[in-house]
C-alpha cells in the first residue's frame, strides 16, 4: 500500500476560533479532497464537589437550546492542557480546583475535524470569583449518577460531557 500524501492545503476561512482548509490526499491512484475544520486543542473537566459535578449553562446553536455541560475550552498557544483545564474551570465556574487528573485524550473527528481533546477530573476547592463575563450563563451541581443516566437516556448530548462521563465510569478506580 503506498504512503498517503497530502497535497495543496488551501485555507478557505480563518477566524480567531477556526481555520477551515481543503487538502487533496493522494493514496496511490486514489484522490480525495477533504475539507478540514481546525479548532485547535481543547480540554474538558469533570469538576467534583463530593458526589456532584459542575455543569455550566451555554447556548448551543446546533442544538438550538440552552445546554448544561462540563466546563471546558480551548488550549491557548504555549499553554499545557492541564493548565488550560484549571484556567477554564475558574473562568467558567468561578471555582479554583485541585490538581487535575487526566482521564482520556481523543480526537472527535479523524478525517475532517482537527480538535484533539483532553479530559481531566478535579476536585473543587473554593469559590474564587465571579464567572468571567461572556463565558457561561449559569452553574449547577448535579450528582454524577444523574448526569450519567441523562447521557444513557440521550438527554445529555454534549459530546465532551458524554465522553467525560464515560471515561470516568470506565477508568476511575
VENZIQUI-V767109 format. One record per residue. N is the residue number from 1. RES is the residue in one small letter. SS is DSSP state (hx for helix, st for strand, lp for the rest). PHI is phi in whole degrees, -180 to 180 (NA if undefined). D_FIRST is the distance of its C-alpha to the first C-alpha in whole Angstrom. Layout:
BEGIN
N_RES_SS_PHI_D_FIRST / N_RES_SS_PHI_D_FIRST
END
This chain:
BEGIN
1_x_lp_NA_0 / 2_x_lp_-69_4 / 3_x_lp_-72_7 / 4_x_lp_-65_9 / 5_x_st_-135_12 / 6_x_st_-84_16 / 7_x_st_-128_18 / 8_x_st_54_22 / 9_x_st_-64_23 / 10_x_st_-129_26 / 11_x_st_-71_29 / 12_x_st_-100_31 / 13_x_st_-157_33 / 14_x_st_-138_34 / 15_x_lp_-129_37 / 16_x_lp_-64_38 / 17_x_lp_-109_36 / 18_x_lp_-153_33 / 19_x_st_-120_31 / 20_x_st_-112_29 / 21_x_st_-139_26 / 22_x_st_-107_24 / 23_x_st_-142_21 / 24_x_st_-92_18 / 25_x_st_-114_14 / 26_x_st_-110_12 / 27_x_st_-128_8 / 28_x_lp_62_8 / 29_x_lp_-87_11 / 30_x_st_-78_11 / 31_x_st_-128_14 / 32_x_st_-138_16 / 33_x_st_-111_19 / 34_x_st_-109_20 / 35_x_st_-108_24 / 36_x_st_-107_24 / 37_x_st_-103_27 / 38_x_st_-106_28 / 39_x_lp_-102_31 / 40_x_lp_87_30 / 41_x_lp_-79_31 / 42_x_st_-134_34 / 43_x_st_-132_36 / 44_x_st_-140_38 / 45_x_st_-134_40 / 46_x_st_-83_42 / 47_x_st_-97_45 / 48_x_st_-96_48 / 49_x_st_-133_52 / 50_x_lp_69_53 / 51_x_lp_-97_51 / 52_x_st_-106_50 / 53_x_st_-122_48 / 54_x_st_-80_48 / 55_x_st_-123_47 / 56_x_st_-111_47 / 57_x_st_-95_48 / 58_x_st_-138_46 / 59_x_st_-90_46 / 60_x_st_-118_42 / 61_x_lp_-55_42 / 62_x_lp_-71_39 / 63_x_lp_-80_41 / 64_x_lp_55_44 / 65_x_st_-160_46 / 66_x_st_-79_47 / 67_x_st_-122_45 / 68_x_st_-113_46 / 69_x_st_-148_43 / 70_x_lp_-71_42 / 71_x_st_-67_43 / 72_x_st_178_40 / 73_x_st_171_39 / 74_x_st_-81_37 / 75_x_lp_-84_36 / 76_x_lp_-78_38 / 77_x_lp_-55_36 / 78_x_lp_81_37 / 79_x_lp_-100_38 / 80_x_lp_-77_37 / 81_x_hx_-57_36 / 82_x_hx_-64_39 / 83_x_hx_-66_41 / 84_x_hx_-63_40 / 85_x_hx_-61_40 / 86_x_hx_-64_44 / 87_x_hx_-63_45 / 88_x_hx_-63_43 / 89_x_hx_-58_46 / 90_x_hx_-67_49 / 91_x_hx_-62_48 / 92_x_hx_-92_47 / 93_x_hx_-119_50 / 94_x_lp_83_52 / 95_x_st_-99_52 / 96_x_st_-93_51 / 97_x_st_-115_49 / 98_x_lp_-75_48 / 99_x_lp_-57_45 / 100_x_lp_-92_42 / 101_x_st_-115_40 / 102_x_st_-70_36 / 103_x_st_-98_35 / 104_x_st_-164_31 / 105_x_st_-125_29 / 106_x_st_-150_27 / 107_x_st_-118_25 / 108_x_lp_-66_26 / 109_x_lp_-143_24 / 110_x_lp_-89_20 / 111_x_lp_-109_19 / 112_x_lp_-129_22 / 113_x_st_-123_25 / 114_x_st_-101_25 / 115_x_lp_-157_28 / 116_x_st_-52_27 / 117_x_st_-127_30 / 118_x_st_-113_32 / 119_x_st_-112_35 / 120_x_st_-122_38 / 121_x_st_-125_41 / 122_x_st_-157_45 / 123_x_st_-96_48 / 124_x_st_-74_51 / 125_x_st_-101_53 / 126_x_st_-159_56 / 127_x_st_-73_56 / 128_x_lp_-107_56 / 129_x_lp_-159_56 / 130_x_lp_-73_56 / 131_x_lp_-65_53 / 132_x_lp_-60_51 / 133_x_lp_-54_52 / 134_x_lp_85_50 / 135_x_lp_-79_47 / 136_x_lp_-140_48 / 137_x_lp_-127_51 / 138_x_lp_145_52 / 139_x_st_-140_52 / 140_x_st_-143_52 / 141_x_st_-110_52 / 142_x_st_-128_51 / 143_x_st_-64_50 / 144_x_hx_-56_47 / 145_x_hx_-61_47 / 146_x_hx_-66_48 / 147_x_hx_-64_45 / 148_x_hx_-63_43 / 149_x_hx_-65_45 / 150_x_hx_-60_44 / 151_x_hx_-66_41 / 152_x_hx_-61_40 / 153_x_lp_-91_43 / 154_x_lp_81_41 / 155_x_lp_-87_44 / 156_x_lp_-113_41 / 157_x_lp_-114_38 / 158_x_lp_-65_38 / 159_x_hx_-59_34 / 160_x_hx_-63_35 / 161_x_hx_-68_38 / 162_x_hx_-62_37 / 163_x_hx_-61_34 / 164_x_hx_-65_36 / 165_x_hx_-61_39 / 166_x_hx_-66_36 / 167_x_hx_-64_35 / 168_x_hx_-62_38 / 169_x_hx_-63_39 / 170_x_hx_-81_36 / 171_x_hx_-109_36 / 172_x_lp_-76_40 / 173_x_lp_-67_42
END
